[in-house]
Amino acid sequence: NMFDKKSLHHAYFIEAGNLDDVLSELRKIGFESKANPDFWRLETENLTIDDARTIKDLQSQKPIAGERRVFVIETFAMTTEAQNALLKIFEDPTAGALFIVIAPRANILLPTLRSRMVVISNKNHKMNSLSPIDPKKFIASAPAKRIEMFKPILEYKDRDGNKKADKIAAAAFLSALRAEISTSADFGALSAIDEALFYIFDRASSVKLLLETVALSIPEKIKK
């Protein structure tokens, strides 16, 4: 089981998890999310300081219908400011508050915040299904070809027809790539992927530059 009712922690990070599994596990410990005023969920690309402040205000309230309030956050990234705000919340949470963060990779966490959470990795989850680029083909290609593969991500058009980088698709690809490469691979490549995942949703970051850095950092004949 994902959660142990007898020794339930107040903050969990579910790496490569999904909402349905989390809700199923919550039912096992007697918490039903449907029509429950004590259940709160947020789905976002990048958790911001404003989101964290909202969570802080909500978690300060006592449960209404049961013994605990559950906060589920689905995100690809979190700003440093948001993580520092969450750290303060997790250090002194309101009684009965349970926080669950679902994201592709645990490496988006600052070490200080990670130390306050129980990290659960979903080893059966396949990030490849969410990635717009096949990570195996990407690794096997020459650097120039890898950069060409980024075109669908970098030339994405939103609903208004504006061309911009698709950061969600980029994050899904980077997560799939990170999962494909083993820990025995080149350290520089892993470091570049981790750095790209960490900064991909920052407003000032260049998705093109981050992806190109990753493309050039992976050896053409990588050890798996």
RAVENLIN-V618821 format. One record per helix or strand of 3 or more residues. SS is the DSSP state (alpha for helix, beta for strand). FROM is the first residue (numbers start at 1). LEN is the number of residues. If there is no record, write none. Layout:
BEGIN
SS,FROM,LEN
SS,FROM,LEN
END
This chain:
BEGIN
alpha,5,3
beta,11,5
alpha,19,10
beta,39,9
alpha,49,11
beta,69,10
alpha,80,12
beta,97,7
alpha,106,3
alpha,111,4
beta,118,4
alpha,127,3
alpha,135,6
alpha,143,6
alpha,151,4
alpha,167,14
alpha,187,13
alpha,207,11
END
